[in-house]
Amino acid sequence: MNSLGFALMLSVILVYMVLASQFESLIHPFTILLTIPLALVGTIITFFVLGKTLNIMAIIGIIMLVGIAVNNSIILVDRINQLINDGLDRRTAIIQAGQQRIRPIIMTSLTTILALLPLTIGFGESASLRSPMALAVIGGLVTSTLLTLVVIPCVFDVLDRLKGLFVNSRNEV
């Protein structure tokens, strides 16, 4: 379990490093990484409702979820940044990006969820081994998708305002 905890922490750090280099920002990757706790909530709720225990395969599913869940936020934040660079104000860019990216976000999540659904039902000898991994990913992906469309735009707005205040205060000094 210690090794899996280390792998989870390492995956979050590596995702942050890739996002920081991609967005050329240290703040926007935090906005994107916020989907990871949102996904963990869904995983825990799924296991609680189904009365299952978190085992090694579920933890491996959570590690997979770190890479899968951030995709939705990347799509949304990237579009917001594109619209801001095109000259739109922050609020309008956030609203338009949400409207323009809701379908791709839902479609990518649904394909992953539907692809993992047979693993949760699973037949055969190792079905009980793979089922917790699929349940972890499905539960986390459902909540992270729904909450990404609501929480991430709000957090983006707040962090972008704070970034603007910080930059303006440094220019005044």
Salt bridges, closest charged atoms under 4 A:
ASP157 OD1 - ARG90 NE 2.68
ASP157 OD2 - ARG161 NH2 2.91
ASP160 OD1 - HIS28 NE2 3.87
ASP160 OD2 - ARG90 NH1 3.24
ASP160 OD1 - LYS163 NZ 3.67
